[in-house]
């Protein structure tokens, strides 16, 4: 405890930790957005075309089982990036996010009420406009549950990046471990949890904003 | 006018949903497609706006082959009311109604103004426009569905079992509302239902379809009841069709007798016949049995009355009022619900046979 106060009392440490927190948030949230943007069209196509469905869902399961560390190490070779490039982590986590979110997208679209879709066709919607203005907004509650899981998953996975030198708060773990010095580890864990909590609250808030029509109904709960 | 010319729909699994259907739905009239499940009535309806494409044959709207139009554009010119309303849960009632005007590029302000007019037209307060569909009752949602279908003022309105998911009392209100709207708007309506009573009530002409999508009979409702084409139609039209046919017989020449009345709240001496109690506005409240007396007549001693026959209505109402009255004589009211007199069942039947002999 004394160590912890001393560690945090040092302005240099404060700055370093704060910077790592910002990096961590960026490394977790940018891929979350990219993964979601990728998962939407993939899931939409998989839900629409029966043959694609099994393939896409199978592939997304397999992708998610690839160990993150392996992906971090392989990607520089595939992308032509330097091993210390942030991009490696961003791309890897975007892939995980997409893999994690494809199924919720498909499930959410499956669950759309048939009479509403039939009505939209009968009103004269064309497919793209219907997807963007009817299907997507209605899928948000189910999708949001998936996004919440993915956000937590990303925030925890970023730390693994510390092993290849890009890991946000994860670097506090490697630092503490190498020096047999606990305070950075404690601070790292606390801030990771706090970040996950704040992001989750923000996501719930966003969901509320996006779905005023759901007010008063039970909200979709995260499956985590 | 919507015309089916030898329209057939075969699904990939080989089932024939509609078999060489020839049908003309007249402009400005309500044409009802009715039949048991599997008779192809919904398939037929959905072929009109190309949600389903026919395997064979041609459908024309005002002599124009529907295949010549882009499906999305065609649909924007055809109102569609679906079972359970199919409202967009994520849009306010007002924006739901504004859907087609928005799609056709009216601009938000004008589309919403039009939507507000339509809410009024279907009998909903404009303030309800700010709510979301989930906050409305089933009947209200269905009204919104009708308003949405009418928003762009399409000449054609397709209705697919629109009232089947609401309770009978609400359904009857919605049916009356539709008839009132239709008398104002004069749309070409094609209405699908499995309920023969609904078909008979709403249809200017009724097409009875049988399994396999074949047309069994296409006729005005009175003719369907009076002269069913075959056993299938007769059994589908169902029991009591002789009685129900009275819905289409006028009551000209029916004698309305004066009734002995008492007023609620008055002192009433005992008499040996039934008396009809009326409220200060002259509306029937119930029957007072023979031999009853009261210092101050209250409603709880009254026997509930039968149905009331509104003057000018068809004979069915008159006969029902007489048959359902505890006094054996039915109460007749005017358009304001004020008592006009009584009718006897025997006289209704006598009038009926007189009309039959005369015609």
Interface residues (C-beta under 8 A of the other chain):
Chain A: X113 X115 X116 X118 X119 X120 X121 X122 X123 X124 X125 X126 X129 X134 X137 X138 X211 X212 X213 X217
Chain B: X49 X51 X72 X73 X74 X75 X76 X78 X80 X82 X83 X84 X85 X86 X87 X88 X89 X90 X91 X99 X100 X103 X104 X132 X133 X134 X148 X158
